[in-house]
Amino acid sequence: ALGFKEFPLDRFGTQKEAFLAILREQGLRYLARSGNAVTIYVWLGARIRDGRVGIVFVQVPPASEAFRLGFRTQDVLRQMNEMVLENADSLIGAISAAPHSKADFTVLRHGERVAIKALTPGEVPADP
């Protein structure tokens, strides 16, 4: 017989520590997921989520690093260097491949392409 089991609401979404550690390492923070609700991440102080064609900046506070770099609320992040970013997973992969390096980001802002140059988050290499 099929049925539904009740469980606490705080058990939705990713609980696996290995995945959460990767997010923290890349400067992302997993906020919430509930049922079919959207997963929200924090990256450079901005709240982001997967969109239909990229990563949507849901909220970019003026005091955030994302705002300082040039990202704005409702921007859609489409590319990092030459890599097309489909979702937050692809952003994590792109940052993981090139931590703490120069990156050219492309966002769509009100239908226009905007270029943003920044350093990717990551560990700073130790001095030799």
C-alpha positions as CSV (number, residue, x, y, z in Angstrom):
1,A,0.0,0.0,0.0
2,L,1.2,3.5,-0.8
3,G,0.9,6.3,1.6
4,F,2.5,9.4,3.0
5,K,4.6,9.6,6.1
6,E,4.8,12.8,8.1
7,F,8.2,14.2,8.9
8,P,9.6,17.5,10.3
9,L,9.6,20.4,7.9
10,D,13.3,21.1,8.7
11,R,14.2,17.8,7.0
12,F,13.4,19.1,3.5
13,G,16.3,19.7,1.1
14,T,19.9,18.7,1.3
15,Q,21.0,17.3,4.6
16,K,24.2,15.6,3.4
17,E,27.2,17.3,5.2
18,A,29.5,16.7,2.2
19,F,27.3,18.7,-0.1
20,L,26.9,21.5,2.4
21,A,30.7,21.6,2.9
22,I,31.2,22.1,-0.8
23,L,28.7,25.0,-0.8
24,R,30.5,26.6,2.1
25,E,33.9,26.1,0.5
26,Q,32.7,27.9,-2.7
27,G,31.2,30.8,-0.9
28,L,27.6,29.6,-1.3
29,R,25.2,28.9,1.6
30,Y,22.2,26.6,1.2
31,L,19.2,28.4,2.7
32,A,16.0,26.4,2.3
33,R,13.9,24.0,0.2
34,S,10.4,22.9,1.0
35,G,8.5,20.5,-1.2
36,N,8.3,22.1,-4.6
37,A,9.5,25.4,-3.4
38,V,12.6,27.0,-4.9
39,T,16.0,26.4,-3.3
40,I,17.7,29.7,-2.3
41,Y,21.4,30.1,-1.9
42,V,23.5,33.0,-0.6
43,W,26.5,33.9,-2.7
44,L,28.7,37.0,-2.1
45,G,26.0,38.2,0.3
46,A,23.2,38.0,-2.4
47,R,20.3,35.5,-2.5
48,I,20.3,33.5,-5.7
49,R,18.1,30.7,-7.1
50,D,18.0,28.6,-10.2
51,G,16.1,30.2,-13.1
52,R,14.8,28.9,-16.4
53,V,17.9,30.1,-18.2
54,G,20.5,30.7,-15.6
55,I,20.9,31.8,-12.0
56,V,18.6,34.6,-10.8
57,F,19.7,37.2,-8.2
58,V,16.7,37.3,-6.0
59,Q,18.1,40.0,-3.6
60,V,21.3,41.9,-3.8
61,P,21.7,44.1,-0.7
62,P,23.7,47.3,-1.2
63,A,26.2,46.3,1.5
64,S,26.9,42.9,-0.1
65,E,30.1,41.9,-2.0
66,A,27.8,41.0,-5.0
67,F,26.5,44.6,-5.2
68,R,30.0,46.0,-4.9
69,L,31.1,43.8,-7.9
70,G,28.2,45.0,-10.0
71,F,25.5,42.4,-9.6
72,R,21.9,43.7,-9.1
73,T,18.6,42.2,-8.0
74,Q,16.8,40.5,-10.9
75,D,20.1,39.9,-12.8
76,V,20.3,36.5,-14.5
77,L,23.8,35.1,-14.4
78,R,24.4,33.2,-17.7
79,Q,28.2,32.7,-18.0
80,M,31.4,32.6,-16.2
81,N,34.3,33.0,-18.6
82,E,33.2,30.9,-21.6
83,M,31.2,28.4,-19.5
84,V,27.4,28.7,-19.7
85,L,25.8,28.5,-16.3
86,E,22.5,26.7,-16.2
87,N,22.0,26.5,-12.5
88,A,23.6,26.8,-9.1
89,D,25.3,23.4,-9.5
90,S,27.1,24.7,-12.6
91,L,28.2,27.8,-10.8
92,I,29.6,25.6,-8.0
93,G,31.4,23.5,-10.6
94,A,32.8,26.6,-12.4
95,I,34.1,28.1,-9.1
96,S,35.5,24.8,-8.0
97,A,37.5,24.5,-11.2
98,A,39.0,27.9,-10.8
99,P,39.0,29.1,-7.1
100,H,40.3,32.5,-6.3
101,S,41.0,33.4,-10.0
102,K,39.9,36.2,-12.3
103,A,36.6,35.6,-13.9
104,D,34.4,37.4,-16.5
105,F,30.7,37.0,-15.6
106,T,27.9,37.7,-18.1
107,V,24.5,38.6,-16.7
108,L,21.2,39.6,-18.4
109,R,19.9,42.8,-16.9
110,H,16.5,44.0,-18.3
111,G,17.2,42.1,-21.5
112,E,20.7,43.5,-22.0
113,R,24.0,41.7,-21.6
114,V,26.2,43.1,-18.8
115,A,29.9,42.1,-18.2
116,I,31.2,41.9,-14.7
117,K,34.8,41.2,-13.8
118,A,35.6,39.6,-10.4
119,L,37.7,37.1,-8.5
120,T,36.0,33.8,-7.8
121,P,35.7,32.8,-4.1
122,G,38.0,30.1,-2.8
123,E,40.9,29.5,-0.6
124,V,43.8,31.9,-1.0
125,P,46.9,30.0,-1.9
126,A,49.4,29.7,0.9
127,D,52.6,31.7,0.7
128,P,55.6,29.5,-0.3
